[in-house]
């Protein structure tokens, strides 16, 4: 592979899903189609049909959206390798947003695609169940800095779920606490507070039953050391060992995604090129706000691979 020092691969999380994502991979990339077919075989149901044809409300369910995004993201990575060959960029670091951290683990060969897919399917099912058990949700807070959002969390009982970029955070918790926190944020000068279309309060204590079950599942998984260091959601520091992976996943579901801090860390390490691999381009937009001088590319289709 051609060396591409100072490059980071990024992988998106839930919310990036759209019906038809990856359709060009399925039709025109043998490597991409193999991933779709393998996903169907591993899960025992036609995930590829749901991804390609919908319906949208079924694809959006947490239990389906997470394995779907995981599959399309890895299929895109395999299509890149197939299309670029020796010109494939070699990442110095990797990072993923929430679900995307699991994709990064598979991309870095810390876990196989099939085992990662089964883990992601369990994660999505457990998160959906936990969210349905307690009326709860998430909201994006726009226009307030992180210290102000943290103060609101402390006084209302919600939690910081995502620190996405300067002036953009996500809070998470039971519905009543979330409503109080949203009102307080607006009172303290937030430009907007936007409820998110999710099935529960991800990255909060509402997810504790799901986290407990994931911890049990993790005991049966043997992680390999990642080929590329992965910047952890909960610490914004690199994971380089199998034990580090286990510790990160044991705290990730109830802890915050420190995306802004992760990008700041990567930029400080000399990363000058960020390549988002997966449906959509949400992380590309967030990363641009934190590292405005970096080169940013979103790989979401075969067409977007060729300019690399």
DONUPA-931655 format. One record per residue (C-alpha): residue number from 1; residue in one letter; x, y, z. Coordinates in nm, 3 decimals. Each point is the difference from the previous one (the first is absolute). Example, Ala and Ser with C-alpha at 12.3 -4.5 7.8 and 13.67 -1.06 7.14 Angstrom:
REM DONUPA-931655
<site resi="1" resn="A" u="1.230" v="-0.450" w="0.780"/>
<site resi="2" resn="S" u="0.137" v="0.344" w="-0.066"/>
This chain:
REM DONUPA-931655
<site resi="1" resn="X" u="0.000" v="0.000" w="0.000"/>
<site resi="2" resn="X" u="0.113" v="0.355" w="-0.064"/>
<site resi="3" resn="X" u="0.099" v="0.183" w="0.314"/>
<site resi="4" resn="X" u="-0.232" v="0.286" w="0.093"/>
<site resi="5" resn="X" u="0.140" v="0.128" w="0.327"/>
<site resi="6" resn="X" u="-0.218" v="0.239" w="0.195"/>
<site resi="7" resn="X" u="-0.327" v="-0.148" w="-0.129"/>
<site resi="8" resn="X" u="-0.289" v="-0.107" w="0.223"/>
<site resi="9" resn="X" u="-0.298" v="-0.216" w="-0.096"/>
<site resi="10" resn="X" u="-0.334" v="0.098" w="0.158"/>
<site resi="11" resn="X" u="-0.315" v="-0.213" w="0.024"/>
<site resi="12" resn="X" u="-0.352" v="0.140" w="0.056"/>
<site resi="13" resn="X" u="-0.258" v="-0.098" w="0.259"/>
<site resi="14" resn="X" u="-0.375" v="-0.048" w="0.012"/>
<site resi="15" resn="X" u="-0.200" v="0.259" w="-0.190"/>
<site resi="16" resn="X" u="0.206" v="-0.035" w="-0.318"/>
<site resi="17" resn="X" u="-0.233" v="-0.267" w="-0.140"/>
<site resi="18" resn="X" u="-0.207" v="0.057" w="-0.315"/>
<site resi="19" resn="X" u="-0.188" v="-0.247" w="-0.215"/>
<site resi="20" resn="X" u="0.212" v="-0.086" w="-0.302"/>
<site resi="21" resn="X" u="0.335" v="0.076" w="0.158"/>
<site resi="22" resn="X" u="0.270" v="-0.215" w="-0.153"/>
<site resi="23" resn="X" u="-0.213" v="-0.098" w="-0.299"/>
<site resi="24" resn="X" u="0.287" v="0.075" w="-0.239"/>
<site resi="25" resn="X" u="0.225" v="-0.227" w="0.206"/>
<site resi="26" resn="X" u="-0.250" v="-0.283" w="-0.024"/>
<site resi="27" resn="X" u="-0.032" v="0.043" w="-0.376"/>
<site resi="28" resn="X" u="0.351" v="0.094" w="-0.110"/>
<site resi="29" resn="X" u="0.255" v="-0.108" w="0.263"/>
<site resi="30" resn="X" u="0.065" v="-0.375" w="0.042"/>
<site resi="31" resn="X" u="0.170" v="0.067" w="0.335"/>
<site resi="32" resn="X" u="-0.290" v="0.213" w="0.117"/>
<site resi="33" resn="X" u="-0.260" v="-0.253" w="-0.106"/>
<site resi="34" resn="X" u="0.187" v="-0.276" w="0.183"/>
<site resi="35" resn="X" u="-0.036" v="0.200" w="0.322"/>
<site resi="36" resn="X" u="-0.374" v="0.042" w="-0.052"/>
<site resi="37" resn="X" u="-0.039" v="-0.372" w="-0.068"/>
<site resi="38" resn="X" u="0.212" v="-0.090" w="0.302"/>
<site resi="39" resn="X" u="-0.212" v="0.227" w="0.220"/>
<site resi="40" resn="X" u="-0.317" v="-0.181" w="-0.112"/>
<site resi="41" resn="X" u="0.161" v="-0.335" w="0.076"/>
<site resi="42" resn="X" u="0.136" v="0.103" w="0.341"/>
<site resi="43" resn="X" u="-0.326" v="0.154" w="0.120"/>
<site resi="44" resn="X" u="-0.232" v="-0.256" w="-0.156"/>
<site resi="45" resn="X" u="-0.230" v="0.255" w="-0.161"/>
<site resi="46" resn="X" u="0.026" v="0.220" w="-0.313"/>
<site resi="47" resn="X" u="0.155" v="0.313" w="0.149"/>
<site resi="48" resn="X" u="0.118" v="0.097" w="-0.349"/>
<site resi="49" resn="X" u="-0.362" v="0.016" w="-0.123"/>
<site resi="50" resn="X" u="-0.093" v="0.227" w="0.291"/>
<site resi="51" resn="X" u="0.299" v="0.226" w="-0.072"/>
<site resi="52" resn="X" u="-0.070" v="0.021" w="-0.372"/>
<site resi="53" resn="X" u="-0.380" v="0.003" w="-0.003"/>
<site resi="54" resn="X" u="-0.125" v="0.102" w="0.344"/>
<site resi="55" resn="X" u="-0.254" v="0.076" w="0.127"/>
<site resi="56" resn="X" u="0.158" v="0.302" w="0.165"/>
<site resi="57" resn="X" u="-0.182" v="-0.035" w="0.333"/>
<site resi="58" resn="X" u="0.131" v="-0.355" w="0.033"/>
<site resi="59" resn="X" u="0.356" v="0.095" w="-0.094"/>
<site resi="60" resn="X" u="-0.006" v="0.287" w="0.253"/>
<site resi="61" resn="X" u="-0.066" v="-0.234" w="0.293"/>
<site resi="62" resn="X" u="0.311" v="-0.011" w="0.217"/>
<site resi="63" resn="X" u="0.023" v="-0.380" w="-0.026"/>
<site resi="64" resn="X" u="0.019" v="0.028" w="-0.381"/>
<site resi="65" resn="X" u="0.172" v="0.335" w="-0.055"/>
<site resi="66" resn="X" u="0.314" v="-0.099" w="0.189"/>
<site resi="67" resn="X" u="0.085" v="-0.323" w="-0.188"/>
<site resi="68" resn="X" u="-0.102" v="0.172" w="-0.326"/>
<site resi="69" resn="X" u="0.242" v="0.292" w="0.046"/>
<site resi="70" resn="X" u="0.274" v="-0.234" w="0.121"/>
<site resi="71" resn="X" u="-0.043" v="-0.217" w="-0.311"/>
<site resi="72" resn="X" u="-0.007" v="0.287" w="-0.250"/>
<site resi="73" resn="X" u="0.303" v="0.166" w="0.160"/>
<site resi="74" resn="X" u="0.214" v="-0.314" w="-0.016"/>
<site resi="75" resn="X" u="-0.127" v="-0.071" w="-0.353"/>
<site resi="76" resn="X" u="0.119" v="0.347" w="-0.101"/>
<site resi="77" resn="X" u="0.340" v="-0.067" w="0.157"/>
<site resi="78" resn="X" u="0.029" v="-0.328" w="-0.194"/>
<site resi="79" resn="X" u="-0.107" v="0.175" w="-0.322"/>
<site resi="80" resn="X" u="0.269" v="0.262" w="0.059"/>
<site resi="81" resn="X" u="0.263" v="-0.272" w="0.039"/>
<site resi="82" resn="X" u="-0.130" v="-0.171" w="-0.315"/>
<site resi="83" resn="X" u="-0.008" v="0.318" w="-0.208"/>
<site resi="84" resn="X" u="0.315" v="0.175" w="0.121"/>
<site resi="85" resn="X" u="0.233" v="-0.296" w="0.044"/>
<site resi="86" resn="X" u="0.351" v="0.122" w="0.080"/>
<site resi="87" resn="X" u="-0.129" v="0.357" w="0.009"/>
<site resi="88" resn="X" u="-0.221" v="-0.073" w="0.300"/>
<site resi="89" resn="X" u="0.073" v="0.256" w="0.276"/>
<site resi="90" resn="X" u="0.154" v="-0.151" w="0.312"/>
<site resi="91" resn="X" u="-0.147" v="0.151" w="0.316"/>
<site resi="92" resn="X" u="0.211" v="0.109" w="0.294"/>
<site resi="93" resn="X" u="-0.304" v="0.007" w="0.231"/>
<site resi="94" resn="X" u="-0.367" v="-0.099" w="-0.010"/>
<site resi="95" resn="X" u="-0.307" v="0.121" w="0.186"/>
<site resi="96" resn="X" u="-0.373" v="-0.067" w="-0.010"/>
<site resi="97" resn="X" u="-0.298" v="0.183" w="0.145"/>
<site resi="98" resn="X" u="-0.186" v="-0.229" w="0.245"/>
<site resi="99" resn="X" u="-0.102" v="-0.294" w="-0.221"/>
<site resi="100" resn="X" u="0.283" v="0.107" w="-0.230"/>
<site resi="101" resn="X" u="0.251" v="-0.102" w="0.266"/>
<site resi="102" resn="X" u="-0.103" v="-0.362" w="-0.063"/>
<site resi="103" resn="X" u="0.052" v="0.056" w="-0.372"/>
<site resi="104" resn="X" u="0.348" v="0.137" w="0.072"/>
<site resi="105" resn="X" u="0.077" v="-0.317" w="0.200"/>
<site resi="106" resn="X" u="-0.090" v="-0.216" w="-0.300"/>
<site resi="107" resn="X" u="0.189" v="0.228" w="-0.238"/>
<site resi="108" resn="X" u="0.309" v="-0.029" w="0.220"/>
<site resi="109" resn="X" u="-0.033" v="-0.383" w="0.010"/>
<site resi="110" resn="X" u="-0.057" v="-0.003" w="0.376"/>
<site resi="111" resn="X" u="-0.313" v="-0.204" w="-0.069"/>
<site resi="112" resn="X" u="-0.126" v="-0.184" w="-0.308"/>
<site resi="113" resn="X" u="-0.282" v="0.144" w="-0.208"/>
<site resi="114" resn="X" u="-0.233" v="-0.286" w="0.090"/>
<site resi="115" resn="X" u="0.066" v="0.016" w="0.374"/>
<site resi="116" resn="X" u="-0.020" v="0.379" w="-0.005"/>
<site resi="117" resn="X" u="-0.332" v="-0.015" w="-0.185"/>
<site resi="118" resn="X" u="-0.150" v="-0.240" w="0.254"/>
<site resi="119" resn="X" u="0.122" v="0.225" w="0.282"/>
<site resi="120" resn="X" u="-0.147" v="0.308" w="-0.165"/>
<site resi="121" resn="X" u="-0.332" v="-0.178" w="-0.056"/>
<site resi="122" resn="X" u="-0.015" v="-0.090" w="0.370"/>
<site resi="123" resn="X" u="0.094" v="0.355" w="0.094"/>
<site resi="124" resn="X" u="-0.278" v="0.146" w="-0.213"/>
<site resi="125" resn="X" u="-0.262" v="-0.240" w="0.138"/>
<site resi="126" resn="X" u="0.106" v="0.064" w="0.360"/>
<site resi="127" resn="X" u="0.004" v="0.377" w="-0.047"/>
<site resi="128" resn="X" u="-0.345" v="-0.002" w="-0.154"/>
<site resi="129" resn="X" u="-0.138" v="-0.211" w="0.286"/>
<site resi="130" resn="X" u="0.159" v="0.222" w="0.265"/>
<site resi="131" resn="X" u="-0.136" v="0.312" w="-0.164"/>
<site resi="132" resn="X" u="-0.350" v="-0.142" w="-0.019"/>
<site resi="133" resn="X" u="0.009" v="-0.093" w="0.371"/>
<site resi="134" resn="X" u="0.049" v="0.361" w="0.116"/>
<site resi="135" resn="X" u="-0.164" v="0.290" w="-0.189"/>
<site resi="136" resn="X" u="0.311" v="0.193" w="-0.094"/>
<site resi="137" resn="X" u="0.177" v="0.174" w="-0.282"/>
<site resi="138" resn="X" u="0.278" v="0.224" w="-0.125"/>
<site resi="139" resn="X" u="0.026" v="0.362" w="-0.115"/>
<site resi="140" resn="X" u="0.265" v="0.199" w="-0.184"/>
<site resi="141" resn="X" u="0.092" v="0.327" w="0.170"/>
<site resi="142" resn="X" u="0.127" v="0.256" w="-0.249"/>
<site resi="143" resn="X" u="0.177" v="0.323" w="0.089"/>
<site resi="144" resn="X" u="0.119" v="-0.077" w="0.353"/>
<site resi="145" resn="X" u="0.355" v="-0.092" w="0.094"/>
<site resi="146" resn="X" u="0.073" v="-0.329" w="0.173"/>
<site resi="147" resn="X" u="0.052" v="0.140" w="0.350"/>
<site resi="148" resn="X" u="-0.344" v="0.160" w="-0.012"/>
<site resi="149" resn="X" u="-0.159" v="-0.325" w="-0.120"/>
<site resi="150" resn="X" u="0.172" v="-0.195" w="0.278"/>
<site resi="151" resn="X" u="-0.137" v="0.245" w="0.258"/>
<site resi="152" resn="X" u="-0.351" v="-0.054" w="-0.138"/>
<site resi="153" resn="X" u="0.050" v="-0.377" w="0.020"/>
<site resi="154" resn="X" u="0.106" v="0.026" w="0.364"/>
<site resi="155" resn="X" u="-0.305" v="0.201" w="0.098"/>
<site resi="156" resn="X" u="-0.263" v="-0.201" w="-0.188"/>
<site resi="157" resn="X" u="0.112" v="-0.363" w="0.018"/>
<site resi="158" resn="X" u="0.063" v="-0.055" w="-0.371"/>
<site resi="159" resn="X" u="0.339" v="-0.108" w="-0.132"/>
<site resi="160" resn="X" u="0.235" v="0.121" w="-0.268"/>
<site resi="161" resn="X" u="-0.031" v="-0.256" w="-0.281"/>
<site resi="162" resn="X" u="0.213" v="0.158" w="-0.273"/>
<site resi="163" resn="X" u="0.248" v="0.286" w="-0.005"/>
<site resi="164" resn="X" u="-0.007" v="0.034" w="-0.377"/>
<site resi="165" resn="X" u="0.166" v="0.335" w="-0.068"/>
<site resi="166" resn="X" u="0.022" v="0.348" w="0.143"/>
<site resi="167" resn="X" u="-0.355" v="0.115" w="0.065"/>
<site resi="168" resn="X" u="-0.157" v="-0.336" w="-0.084"/>
<site resi="169" resn="X" u="-0.070" v="-0.254" w="0.274"/>
<site resi="170" resn="X" u="-0.260" v="-0.270" w="0.053"/>
<site resi="171" resn="X" u="-0.171" v="-0.066" w="0.333"/>
<site resi="172" resn="X" u="-0.177" v="-0.318" w="0.101"/>
<site resi="173" resn="X" u="-0.235" v="-0.120" w="0.272"/>
<site resi="174" resn="X" u="-0.357" v="-0.072" w="0.116"/>
<site resi="175" resn="X" u="-0.264" v="0.210" w="-0.174"/>
<site resi="176" resn="X" u="-0.090" v="0.227" w="0.292"/>
<site resi="177" resn="X" u="0.362" v="0.079" w="0.080"/>
<site resi="178" resn="X" u="0.073" v="0.050" w="-0.370"/>
<site resi="179" resn="X" u="-0.287" v="0.248" w="-0.033"/>
<site resi="180" resn="X" u="0.126" v="0.195" w="0.302"/>
<site resi="181" resn="X" u="0.354" v="0.003" w="-0.133"/>
<site resi="182" resn="X" u="-0.115" v="0.110" w="-0.346"/>
<site resi="183" resn="X" u="-0.197" v="0.290" w="0.144"/>
<site resi="184" resn="X" u="0.292" v="0.104" w="0.219"/>
<site resi="185" resn="X" u="0.239" v="-0.012" w="-0.295"/>
<site resi="186" resn="X" u="-0.222" v="0.235" w="-0.198"/>
<site resi="187" resn="X" u="-0.031" v="0.226" w="0.304"/>
<site resi="188" resn="X" u="0.378" v="0.016" w="0.024"/>
<site resi="189" resn="X" u="0.046" v="0.101" w="-0.362"/>
<site resi="190" resn="X" u="0.002" v="-0.315" w="-0.212"/>
<site resi="191" resn="X" u="-0.077" v="0.086" w="-0.362"/>
<site resi="192" resn="X" u="-0.211" v="-0.315" w="-0.039"/>
<site resi="193" resn="X" u="-0.076" v="-0.325" w="0.179"/>
<site resi="194" resn="X" u="-0.093" v="-0.274" w="-0.244"/>
<site resi="195" resn="X" u="-0.158" v="-0.330" w="0.118"/>
<site resi="196" resn="X" u="0.159" v="-0.298" w="-0.175"/>
<site resi="197" resn="X" u="-0.196" v="-0.281" w="-0.163"/>
<site resi="198" resn="X" u="0.138" v="-0.286" w="0.210"/>
<site resi="199" resn="X" u="-0.158" v="-0.281" w="0.199"/>
<site resi="200" resn="X" u="0.145" v="0.101" w="0.337"/>
<site resi="201" resn="X" u="0.266" v="0.182" w="0.198"/>
<site resi="202" resn="X" u="0.319" v="-0.141" w="-0.149"/>
<site resi="203" resn="X" u="0.328" v="0.068" w="0.183"/>
<site resi="204" resn="X" u="-0.177" v="0.044" w="0.332"/>
<site resi="205" resn="X" u="-0.089" v="-0.211" w="0.302"/>
<site resi="206" resn="X" u="-0.325" v="-0.094" w="-0.174"/>
<site resi="207" resn="X" u="0.221" v="-0.238" w="-0.199"/>
<site resi="208" resn="X" u="0.139" v="-0.172" w="0.314"/>
<site resi="209" resn="X" u="-0.198" v="-0.326" w="-0.053"/>
<site resi="210" resn="X" u="0.126" v="-0.014" w="-0.359"/>
<site resi="211" resn="X" u="0.357" v="0.070" w="0.111"/>
<site resi="212" resn="X" u="-0.017" v="-0.277" w="0.260"/>
<site resi="213" resn="X" u="-0.106" v="-0.253" w="-0.264"/>
<site resi="214" resn="X" u="0.263" v="0.123" w="-0.248"/>
<site resi="215" resn="X" u="0.263" v="-0.045" w="0.272"/>
<site resi="216" resn="X" u="-0.113" v="-0.363" w="0.034"/>
<site resi="217" resn="X" u="0.022" v="-0.052" w="-0.376"/>
<site resi="218" resn="X" u="0.345" v="0.159" w="-0.012"/>
<site resi="219" resn="X" u="0.132" v="-0.267" w="0.236"/>
<site resi="220" resn="X" u="-0.041" v="-0.253" w="-0.280"/>
<site resi="221" resn="X" u="0.184" v="0.203" w="-0.264"/>
<site resi="222" resn="X" u="0.375" v="-0.014" w="-0.062"/>
<site resi="223" resn="X" u="0.116" v="0.335" w="-0.136"/>
<site resi="224" resn="X" u="0.327" v="0.032" w="-0.187"/>
<site resi="225" resn="X" u="0.230" v="0.298" w="0.036"/>
<site resi="226" resn="X" u="-0.118" v="0.258" w="-0.257"/>
<site resi="227" resn="X" u="0.232" v="0.044" w="-0.298"/>
<site resi="228" resn="X" u="-0.058" v="0.375" w="0.030"/>
<site resi="229" resn="X" u="-0.057" v="0.187" w="0.329"/>
<site resi="230" resn="X" u="-0.366" v="0.094" w="0.054"/>
<site resi="231" resn="X" u="-0.090" v="0.323" w="0.178"/>
<site resi="232" resn="X" u="-0.243" v="-0.093" w="0.276"/>
<site resi="233" resn="X" u="-0.337" v="0.174" w="0.026"/>
<site resi="234" resn="X" u="0.007" v="0.027" w="0.379"/>
<site resi="235" resn="X" u="0.356" v="0.126" w="0.048"/>
<site resi="236" resn="X" u="0.107" v="0.148" w="-0.337"/>
<site resi="237" resn="X" u="0.323" v="-0.199" w="0.040"/>
<site resi="238" resn="X" u="0.141" v="-0.287" w="-0.211"/>
<site resi="239" resn="X" u="-0.088" v="-0.364" w="0.058"/>
<site resi="240" resn="X" u="0.284" v="-0.233" w="-0.098"/>
<site resi="241" resn="X" u="-0.073" v="-0.323" w="0.191"/>
<site resi="242" resn="X" u="-0.275" v="-0.260" w="0.020"/>
<site resi="243" resn="X" u="-0.051" v="0.083" w="0.368"/>
<site resi="244" resn="X" u="-0.034" v="0.367" w="-0.088"/>
<site resi="245" resn="X" u="-0.275" v="-0.090" w="-0.247"/>
<site resi="246" resn="X" u="-0.185" v="-0.199" w="0.264"/>
<site resi="247" resn="X" u="0.021" v="0.285" w="0.251"/>
<site resi="248" resn="X" u="-0.122" v="0.254" w="-0.255"/>
<site resi="249" resn="X" u="-0.302" v="-0.206" w="-0.106"/>
<site resi="250" resn="X" u="-0.085" v="-0.066" w="0.366"/>
<site resi="251" resn="X" u="-0.051" v="0.374" w="0.055"/>
<site resi="252" resn="X" u="-0.099" v="0.129" w="-0.341"/>
<site resi="253" resn="X" u="-0.376" v="-0.051" w="0.006"/>
<site resi="254" resn="X" u="-0.062" v="0.198" w="0.319"/>
<site resi="255" resn="X" u="0.286" v="0.248" w="-0.049"/>
<site resi="256" resn="X" u="0.034" v="0.296" w="-0.236"/>
<site resi="257" resn="X" u="0.142" v="0.007" w="-0.351"/>
<site resi="258" resn="X" u="0.278" v="0.259" w="0.021"/>
<site resi="259" resn="X" u="0.018" v="0.066" w="-0.372"/>
<site resi="260" resn="X" u="0.133" v="0.357" w="0.010"/>
<site resi="261" resn="X" u="0.275" v="-0.106" w="0.239"/>
<site resi="262" resn="X" u="0.079" v="-0.304" w="-0.218"/>
<site resi="263" resn="X" u="0.047" v="0.219" w="-0.308"/>
<site resi="264" resn="X" u="0.210" v="0.246" w="0.200"/>
<site resi="265" resn="X" u="0.222" v="-0.288" w="0.115"/>
<site resi="266" resn="X" u="0.040" v="-0.134" w="-0.354"/>
<site resi="267" resn="X" u="0.083" v="0.344" w="-0.137"/>
<site resi="268" resn="X" u="0.258" v="0.046" w="0.277"/>
<site resi="269" resn="X" u="0.161" v="-0.328" w="-0.110"/>
<site resi="270" resn="X" u="0.049" v="0.145" w="-0.348"/>
<site resi="271" resn="X" u="-0.306" v="-0.142" w="-0.174"/>
<site resi="272" resn="X" u="-0.060" v="0.229" w="-0.295"/>
<site resi="273" resn="X" u="-0.238" v="-0.219" w="-0.201"/>
<site resi="274" resn="X" u="-0.327" v="-0.148" w="0.125"/>
<site resi="275" resn="X" u="-0.187" v="-0.253" w="-0.215"/>
<site resi="276" resn="X" u="-0.355" v="-0.084" w="0.113"/>
<site resi="277" resn="X" u="-0.105" v="-0.345" w="-0.122"/>
<site resi="278" resn="X" u="-0.371" v="-0.078" w="0.018"/>
<site resi="279" resn="X" u="-0.341" v="0.134" w="-0.096"/>
<site resi="280" resn="X" u="-0.045" v="0.376" w="0.020"/>
<site resi="281" resn="X" u="0.256" v="0.263" w="0.095"/>
<site resi="282" resn="X" u="-0.096" v="0.104" w="0.355"/>
<site resi="283" resn="X" u="0.346" v="-0.056" w="0.147"/>
<site resi="284" resn="X" u="0.161" v="0.193" w="-0.284"/>
<site resi="285" resn="X" u="-0.206" v="0.305" w="0.095"/>
<site resi="286" resn="X" u="0.072" v="-0.036" w="0.371"/>
<site resi="287" resn="X" u="0.371" v="-0.057" w="-0.057"/>
<site resi="288" resn="X" u="0.026" v="0.307" w="-0.224"/>
<site resi="289" resn="X" u="-0.121" v="0.215" w="0.288"/>
<site resi="290" resn="X" u="0.274" v="-0.130" w="0.228"/>
<site resi="291" resn="X" u="0.284" v="-0.040" w="-0.253"/>
<site resi="292" resn="X" u="-0.082" v="0.262" w="-0.268"/>
<site resi="293" resn="X" u="0.341" v="-0.021" w="-0.169"/>
<site resi="294" resn="X" u="-0.010" v="-0.378" w="-0.048"/>
<site resi="295" resn="X" u="-0.074" v="-0.175" w="-0.330"/>
<site resi="296" resn="X" u="-0.342" v="-0.164" w="0.030"/>
<site resi="297" resn="X" u="-0.153" v="-0.269" w="-0.222"/>
<site resi="298" resn="X" u="-0.327" v="-0.190" w="0.039"/>
<site resi="299" resn="X" u="-0.007" v="-0.344" w="-0.166"/>
<site resi="300" resn="X" u="-0.368" v="-0.098" w="-0.027"/>
<site resi="301" resn="X" u="-0.018" v="-0.159" w="-0.346"/>
<site resi="302" resn="X" u="0.218" v="-0.147" w="-0.274"/>
<site resi="303" resn="X" u="-0.001" v="0.336" w="-0.178"/>
<site resi="304" resn="X" u="0.158" v="0.172" w="0.300"/>
<site resi="305" resn="X" u="0.291" v="-0.247" w="0.015"/>
<site resi="306" resn="X" u="0.158" v="0.090" w="-0.335"/>
<site resi="307" resn="X" u="0.133" v="0.349" w="0.090"/>
<site resi="308" resn="X" u="0.218" v="-0.142" w="0.282"/>
